[in-house]
Every structure is written in structure tokens, then in C-alpha cells.
Amino acid sequence: MPPAPIILTSNSLIMFHSIVLVKQVPDTAHVSTEAMKEDGTVNRAALPTIFNPEDLHALEMALAVKQKHGGTVTVISMGPPKAADVLRDCLFRGADRAILLTDKRAAASDTLATSYILSQAVKAIGNFDIVFGGRQAIDGDTAQTAPQCAEKLGIPQVTYAEEILELSKESATIRRSIGNGREMVKVKLPALLTVVDTANVPRPWAAKRMMKYKHLSLEQWGLDEIGADPVRCGISGSPTKVFKIQNVVLKKEGFTEIAPTRTAIGGLIKELVADKTI
């Protein structure tokens, strides 16, 4: 069943400025033995890249707000020059402005450093109502960057957002997924939302926009343009150290059926204890 329409609870002329945090990520479905460098950082050059899946749903939610109520959508991506690909993708789908944060001093940033850099960029843009991001990125699966960004911006956050139910210039009512159910949350604006993949179906590229933006030179900002402290960026600002990256493939075929008896279940528990599974 399609989601219910967003309800604007005040003057219909109110417009919203949304900022969407997007990321180009390694395609984790094709991890090779060259995925990790000797210093423990990800060898991104050795991996194919894609648009982080849940960020696409965050973009779609921001575009839906713009479509319903007017306003603008600005997208930000932090990464090497190649990350411009996902920004153009956003423009093709309906975003108004795209900014690439690229600076060698930001290389190898963990979630702490990345959230600091992104928050500085959001502050530099200013005058925003909602910041959107995907629930998490598939290359780290931490789900920490966007929430940390909200903390650094000093704004409330709603994670696992599925739908905006009501929206005014002062607040938004959000339906969020909590795994085994859903809850409604009312939050003051400006706020940050992280969006899950069940929220919507991302729209395709628009042919006219693709022709308009495919050769556009994107805005590029470095740490100096956003007033970021280099000490808090890159390796120097990243306490997280990657121990190992590996591609785990489950090869065992078939299954063992356990009878619903005390003896069979007791035997299973002993086997799991012996294997140190529990």
C-alpha cells in the first residue's frame, strides 16, 4: 500500500530547505583480498563503487518534501573526486544543489571525524529545516555518522524514519521503524532524520535533468572553506582503527533437524557449548 501523503499543517506557501548527506561506497558484494591496505584503511581504489542504498531513500524523502511543499534540496558528499558521480545522480533525480567535500587531509576519516566535517559543511550552508541521511552506510554498518552529525549541530534527531506524517515550519511528526513495530515521534525543527529502506521507492533519473547536469562542474569545498580544524579530520581525528577486512562466504549446504525433545535439545546445547558458539 502506498504511504499516506505528507500533511502540511500550516500556510501552504511555507517552503523547506532540506540537506541530504549521501555517500559513494564500495560495493561490499564484491569484496576482494585487496580491500584493505597495510595501514588498516580501506583500499577504495580496488573496489567498485555504488550509491549507498539507504541514502537513496533519504534523498527520495527530501525530494518528496520539496515536491509537496516547495523549497530546495541540497546534497553533500564527502570523498575523493570520483564521489561526484553520486552527486550528479542526485541532480538527475531532482536535487537543486550538489556540494563535494574533498580534501586529502580528510582521507581515512572514521565516523567521528566524518560527522565533524559534515556538520561543519551543514553549518556553512546554513538556513536549513531538515537534514536527511541514510540509516547507515554498507561499508561500515555503524549507523553512527548522521546521529553524531546531529549532536555536533545541536539539533534533535529521529532515526529509522519511514514516513513524514505531518509537517509544519515548527515541527514534524515522523513514523519510525523499531524492528518489531512502529512508533510516532514529534520533533521540533530543524532536525535530522535517518531513513530506512522501507520508507519509499526512489524515483528514477529524469532525462531532461540528466542532459542538463551530466557535464556540470560541481561545487567543491575543502576543509578551509567550511572552517574545519584539520586536527579533527582524517587519521589524526579518527580514534577508530580497522583490524581486518574479510569477505565471509557461508558454504555449508543442507541442515540438521532437531527433534522437539529434551534429549535432542540437550544434545544441541552441548554441541554449541563445545563449539564455543554459546
C-alpha angles and dihedrals in degrees: 000000000000116000118264115262120264110260117220106210100192141031110347090219091068111113129197131221109213127189118200124199110212133175139201106221138185113264098252091195088073105044113160134192088263093062094105131055123219091256091060097255125124115268095223093174089066095055133070113243134224140176107276101256101226092045087065089060090049089053091049092052090052091048090050090056090050092046093051100041110012126242133111140294120213119187126202127193127181118208146077121323089272088069087076086085093073091045091055088048088057092050090050089055097048112283116143102209135021127196125189116206105204127159130142089225089065095057117126093017115165124211093282094054094038093052090050092052093046092048090052090052092049090051090050090054093045130170096075132150104192133016114204129197138162116264090250144336119254093226094064107012090204099124086207107109101074095041090049088050090055090051091051090048091049094232132126120261137208115199128200091026116183104170143003104230101178131011134189133156089262103042149359132216111218132192108214133187117239098182101253094036146349136262136195118235128186114207134182118240138275091054142147123239128193112205131213128215093251091064100088148322111271114237120243126247118285111233094219092050091048091055090047099048107027093096098031117132104232127222110263123199128186130196092276093056092056096040095243122165106238090213089066092049136074121001094336091059096041118088092176114098122191112228100188143347119205140159110237115206120187106216104168114115130203129018142248118239116219116206115230094247132114091243095051094044091046089053091050092052091050090051093050091048091049090051089047090237088130 
